[in-house]
Amino acid sequence: MIDPRVLDEILDRYNEVNALLSRPEVATDPERLAALGRERAELDAVVGAVERYRALLKERDELRALVRSEEGELAEMAEAELEGVEEQLPAAEAHLEQLLLPKDPEDARDAIVEIRAGTGGDEAALFAGDLFEVYQRYAAHKKWRVEVMDASPGAAGGFREIIFALKGHGGASDVFGQMKYESGVHRVQRVPATESQGRIHTSAATVAVLPEAEEVDVQIRPQDLEVDVYRSSGPGGQSVNTTDSAVRITHKPTGLVVTCQDEKSQHKNKDKALRVLRARLYQMEQERLHAERADARRAMVGSGDRSAKIRTYNWPQGRVTDHRLEGDDKNHPLQRVLAGDLDPIVTALRVADHAERMAARE
């Protein structure tokens, strides 16, 4: 049973936020207005779950009273309705408990995704291209914006490496919160187009999903950067290949190197490269802090450990297997995943993550 006082506090805060948003002094303060808007967006789902849970509790209590006080047909009808309400309550309570769990503050951020071809040569690059298309379709379904930061095409198609940003649309976007489960090694089993004997090959690509950092999160000193410009070697039109528009930034304290040549403008390429660098530095700092808290909860899913095989895409059998899941949640239709329908997998991983966190609290 969820403590009613906790639910009262949530509703009180929701009403308070709505009252603050209507004040003239808030309307003229963009930063405070944006912060309150994000908080209300986060509270909307919780308040809806609280109201449904409380409505079910009230209906249950009223039906129980009818069953005790009435006889005959009316009592039987009340008992039948009570059975239905009591069947709905556990799911409503579990959903509300999940919403009440402390959220990872990173989840609301936008994300930077890096896909790199692994073992498998040209076939691995083609698979990296397939993964990029999956994420493009998923982003279109979510109404996220895709912004390519840098790309190195494969010799036979696909990508040796592609880096892109996923940006939500206002409020608490939850882009990183949904995409973080994609971090790890993705393996493909299929017959390559170049295979004359029809043999199945196994290739792999690594995916890293980073929360996009703001300038206030990571301070980068100009004296710590070595910036090189060079002529782009990728597609993009005549001017790209005839001017020094590509940018390579080396962060001297860490040795991190970021390149960007996707834009015709050197200035835009530098801005994009700095965004990727900022995200990588932010991730490094978060990993350092997590390592120091050795007694903290170990993440069951979405850890970002690139050495772990998280998913296999099996073309001959038409299925995708997520190795972090069990039972019916483990296997999914290949064509649906390729069409960008990642929600069933993401939902299952979130439920598993929720169960792990609930167990850690007990």
N, C-alpha and C positions, 0 to 999 in steps of 0.2 A: 504493500500500500504506500503510495507516494504521500509524503507529508503535505497536508493541505496548506500549511503556512508557506511552503516553497511556492506553491501555485499562486497564492495570494500576492506574494512579492513580485512574481512575474507579471501578473495583471496590473498591479500598481505601477510598476516601472513602464509598462506599455502605455498606460494612460498618461503617465508623466511625460514620456517622450513625445506623444501626440500633442500634449499641451504646449511643450517647449517649441515644437515645430510651427505652431501657430503664432508665436510671439514675433513682433516686428524686429526686435534686436537680433533674433536668430536668423531671420530672412536676409539680413544685411551682412551676415558673417559667413562667408562661403565655407570655411573650414569646419565651423561648428555645425552648419547646416548639413554638410556632407557626412560628418561623423554620426549625427543623429539619424540621418536618412539610412545609413548602413545599419545602425542598431535596430531601427524599426523594421527593416527588411529581414533581419535575423529573427526578430521577435514575432513577426507575422505568423510563421509556420508553427512556432511554439504555442502561441496564443490559440491558434486554431485547434491544435491537438489538446490543449488544456480544456477548451470549451466542449469538445466532443467527449473527452474522458469524463468531465463533470456531468454532462447531460446523460451519459450512460449510467453513471452512479445514481443520479437522481431518479432516473426511470427504473432502475433496479430496486431502489428502496420503496418507491411507490407501488410497484408490482408486488413486492414482498408483503407490503401492508394489505393489499387487496386480497392476496392469497390467504392471509391470516384471518381477515375480517369477513370475507364472503364465502358463500357456499354454492354448490351446484355448477351450472354452466358458466357463470361469471368467473368463478374461482378457477375453473379449468382453462378458460381463455387467458386469464391473467398468468397462470402457471406456464402455459405454452409460450406466451410472450416473454416471460421471465427467463425461460430457458434460452431463447434467442439472444437476449441482452447479455446474459452471463457468458455466452459463447463469444460475444464480441469484445467483452471487457479485457481479457488477457492481451489481445493484440493491440488494443488501444493503449493499454498501460505500458506495454513493451515499447511501442512507438514513442510515447511521451518520454519514457526513461532514456531512450536513445537521444532524443532531442535535448534532454537536460544534462547529458554528459558534457564535461568541459570540452570545448572545441579547441582543436589545434589552431592557433591564431594564424598559421600559414595558409590554412585552407581557403580563406577568402581572397587570396592573392591571385593575380594572373600567373601564367606559367610560361617558362621557356623550355622547349623540348628539343633534345639532341638525339638524332638517330644516326647510328654508325654501322656500316656493313661489317660483319664479323667474319668467321670462317666460311669459306664457300666461294670465294672469288666473284666472278660476274653474277652468279646466281644470288649471292648474298646482297649485292648491290641492288639487284632487281627486287629482292624481298624488302630491303629498306625502303624502296620506292613504294611498294605495296602498303607498308605500314604507314607511310606518310599519307597515302590516299585514304586509308582507313580513318586516320585522325582528322583529315580534312572533312570527310563525310560526317564524322561524329560532331565536329565543331559546327558544321552547317545545321545539324539537327538541334544543337544547343544554342544556335544563333551567336556563336563566338566568332570573333574575327581572327583570321590566320594571317600572320605577317612573317614572311620568310626573311631570316637574318643572314644566312649564308648557306651555300650549297656547292657540293663537289659532285658533279654527275659521274655515274659509272660508265665504263667504256662501252657496255652493251645496253645501257639504259639504267634507270633507277638512280641511286645515289651511293657514293662511297660515304658521304656524310651530308646531312642536312640539319640545319638549326632553324627553328621557327618559334615565334611567340604566339600564344593563344590568349586573347583578351576578351573578357566578359562584357556584359552590357549593363553597367551601373549597379549600384548597391553592393551587396555581398556576392561577388560573382561565383565563388566556389569552384573556379577553374582548377586550381592546384589541388583542391580537396577531392576532385573526381579523377584528375589525370595522374596523381602521384602513384596510383596503383599500377601504372604502366611501366614504371622503372624496373629494369632488369634485362635478362637475356631472353629474347624471343627466338624460337627455333621453328624452321619450316621443313617439312618433308614433302617433296614433290618431284616429278620428272621435269628437269629443265628443258627448255625449248631446244637447246643444243645437244641434247642427249639422244643419240641415234638408236641405242639399244633399249630404250624405255626403262632404264634403271632409275630407281628413286634415290635422290640425293638429299642429304641433310645439310642445311645452311643455317646461319644465325645472324642476328643483328642485335645490337644493344640499344636500349632506350634509356635516356636519363631525363627526368622531369624535375626542373628546378623552380622554386617559387621566385617570381620576378621581384627583385629588390628595388626599393626607391632610393633616391640619393641620400635621404635621411638615414637609411638603414646601413649603408656602407659608404664611408668617406674614402675617396680615392685621391691621393695627392698627385698633382701633375709631375712632380719630380720622381715619382715611383714608376712612371710610365715611359716606355721606349716605343715611339710611334714611327712605323715605316709605311711609306706609300709605294705602290707599284702598279703596273699595268694589269688590268683584269684579264683572266684567261677564260672566263666563262661567257655564256650567252648574255645578251642584253642590248644588242645594237652596236652600230659602228663606233659611237663615241665612247662606249665602255672600253673597247679594246684599243683605243688610240690615245687615251689619257691615263694619267696616274691616279685612278679613282679608287682602287682597292686599298684597304688599310689593314695593317697588322699591328696589334698592340701587345706588347710584352709587359706584364706586371713584374717588375724586377724583384720585389721582396719574396714573391711566391714562385716565380718562374712560369706562371700561367700565360699562355699565348692564345690570342683570339684574332681571327681574321674575318673580314667581311668584304665582299665584292659584289653584292647583289644589286646595289644602287649605282646609278651613273654619277651621283654626286659624292665626292670624297667626304664632305661634311656629314652627309647622311650615313655613309658607311661607318664613319668614326663613331657617330651616335649609337648606331646599332651594336657595334663591337663593344662599346662601353657598357651597354645594357647587358650583354651576355657576360662580360667580365664581372660586372657588379653582381649578377645572379650567382656566378660560380664562387665568388669570394664570400657571398652571404651563405651559400650552402656549406662551404668549408668551415665557416665560423659556427654554424648550427651543428655540424657533425662533431666539431671539437667540444662544444658544450654538452652534447648528448653523450660523448665518450666519457666526459668527466663525471656525469651522473650515472655511474655504472649500475647503481641499484634501481634505476628507473625502469619502468615497464619496457620490455623488449617488444618492438613492433612485430606483430605476426605477419602483417602484409604491408606492402608499400614501403619497404625499408630503403629501396633504391640501391640495394647491393647488386652490382652489375655481374658479380660472379655467379649469382643464383639464376638457374633456368626457371623462369616463371610460367612460360606458356609455350605450347607446341601447336602449330598450324599444320594439320595433316590433310593434304589435298586428296590422296586416294580414298581416304575414309570420310572426307567431307565434314570434318569436325575440328574444333579448337578445344584444346584441353588446358585449363589453368591448373597448374600443379600445386597451387596454394589452397585449393578448395577440395571439398569431399562430396561424395554422394551425387545427387542430381545436379548440384551446382557446378560440378567439375567440367562437364562437357557441354559445348554449345555448337549450333550449326555454323559451319564455315562460311557459307554465303551470307548469312545474316551479319556475322562479324565483319566480313569484307565490305558489306554495305554501310558500315559505320554504326551498327546497333551494338554498342558496348554497354548499354545500361544494365542488362541482366548480369553481366560479369561484375561491373562496378558495384551494383547493389549487393550482390552476394559477398564481395570482398568487404564492403562496408559493414554488412551484418556480422561477418566473421570477426572483423576488427572490433565491432561493438561488443560482441560476446567476450572477446579477450579482455577488453577494458573493464567490463562488468565483473568478470572473474577476478581481476586485479584489485577491485575495490572491496571485494568480500573478505 
